[in-house]
Each structure stands twice: as structure tokens, then as C-alpha cells.
Amino acid sequence: EVQLVESGGGRVQPGGSLRPSCAASGFTISARHMSWVRQAPGKGPEWVSAIYKSGDTHSYLDSVRFTISRDNVKNTLYLQMNNLKPEDTAMYYCAAGITQGAVRGQGTQVTVSS
């Protein structure tokens, strides 16, 4: 069974950093394309970053502020987020895929506020 458990969100001030992680079980993350998706209240899902089976990455938003990575030994996905802005406030989900129907975890809340 595919399971994804996100953690590492929180509340930070504008300009701060966070590094959410996503522990996967039931499959090997390096054998799939993986992604991070965020959803703010009242808005639709928005893709943030993807990492392909090859290890190549793709940024849908700001590639300078958001960096996706994975640890194949820990079978864990990460999203390094720097210089956070209030508009980055959202629930962040990791997904086992890069399409809208990909399985997601329960999410981790990121709130950027002074």
C-alpha cells in the first residue's frame, strides 16, 4: 500500500525557511516521478516542484526559493523553501506522481506571517 506522511511544516515569519519532508512506504520513491503540491484555502491545487525517476528536477514556481530533493536510502522526499512570503501560506502535500490523480499524503501546513 502506498503511504506518504508529510512533516516539517510550521509557522514562520516572512523571509524564513522551512524544509518539509515526506516519508514514503509501500514503494520506492526513486522508481517514480514525485512532486510537491500546495493548496491555499479557497484555491485549487498548485504544483510546486517535481523530481523525476532520473533525478532531474522541475520547478513549477520559483526555482530559486523552492528546491525539491530526495534521499533514496531513507525513501524520503524533501522541499527546501527559502525566503518565504505570506502568499506561500498553504497546505503542502507530497504526491506519488506528477498528475492530478496522484496519491497524496495528509499534508503539512505552512503559515507565513509576521
C-alpha positions in Angstrom: 0.0 0.0 0.0 1.3 3.4 -1.0 1.7 5.7 2.0 3.0 9.2 2.3 3.5 11.0 5.5 4.5 14.7 5.5 6.0 16.6 8.3 8.1 19.7 8.9 5.6 22.4 8.2 5.0 25.2 10.7 4.7 28.9 11.2 7.5 31.3 10.1 8.0 34.9 9.6 8.4 36.4 6.1 11.9 35.7 4.9 12.2 32.5 6.9 12.9 28.9 5.7 11.3 25.5 6.2 12.1 22.1 4.9 9.1 19.8 4.9 9.7 16.1 4.4 7.7 13.2 3.1 8.3 9.7 4.3 7.2 7.1 1.8 6.3 3.5 2.3 4.9 0.7 0.1 7.0 1.8 -2.8 10.4 3.2 -3.8 10.4 6.9 -4.5 13.3 6.7 -6.9 11.2 4.4 -9.1 8.5 7.1 -9.5 8.2 10.7 -10.5 7.4 12.6 -7.3 6.1 16.1 -6.6 5.1 18.6 -4.1 1.7 20.3 -4.5 0.2 23.1 -2.4 -3.3 24.3 -1.8 -4.3 27.5 -0.1 -7.7 28.0 1.4 -10.3 28.6 -1.3 -7.9 27.9 -4.1 -7.1 25.0 -6.3 -4.0 22.8 -6.1 -0.8 24.3 -7.4 2.2 22.3 -8.3 5.4 23.5 -6.7 8.2 21.1 -7.8 8.8 17.7 -9.3 11.7 15.2 -9.2 11.8 12.6 -11.9 12.9 9.0 -11.7 16.1 10.1 -13.4 16.8 12.5 -10.6 16.2 15.6 -12.8 14.0 18.2 -11.2 11.4 20.7 -12.5 10.2 23.8 -10.8 6.6 25.0 -11.4 7.0 28.1 -9.3 10.2 29.9 -8.1 13.2 27.6 -8.6 15.3 29.9 -6.5 13.2 29.7 -3.4 11.9 26.1 -3.7 14.2 23.1 -4.1 13.0 19.5 -4.3 15.3 16.6 -3.3 15.1 13.0 -2.2 17.1 10.6 0.0 16.9 7.2 -1.6 18.3 5.4 1.5 15.6 7.0 3.7 13.0 6.8 0.9 12.1 10.4 1.8 11.2 13.4 -0.3 12.1 17.0 0.8 11.2 20.5 -0.2 13.6 23.2 0.9 11.7 26.6 1.0 13.6 29.8 1.5 12.7 33.5 1.7 9.1 32.5 2.4 6.3 35.0 1.7 2.8 35.3 3.1 1.4 34.1 -0.2 3.2 30.8 0.3 0.8 30.0 3.1 -0.9 26.7 2.2 -1.2 23.0 2.9 1.8 21.3 1.3 1.3 17.7 0.0 3.8 15.3 -1.5 2.5 13.2 -4.3 3.5 9.8 -5.8 3.4 11.1 -9.3 3.1 14.3 -11.3 -0.5 14.2 -12.4 -3.7 15.4 -10.7 -4.7 11.9 -9.7 -1.5 11.0 -8.0 -1.8 9.7 -4.4 -1.0 12.3 -1.8 -0.3 12.3 1.8 -2.3 14.1 4.5 -0.3 17.3 4.1 1.7 19.6 6.3 0.6 23.2 7.0 2.9 26.1 6.2 1.9 29.5 7.5 4.0 32.6 6.7 3.0 35.5 8.9 4.6 38.3 11.0 
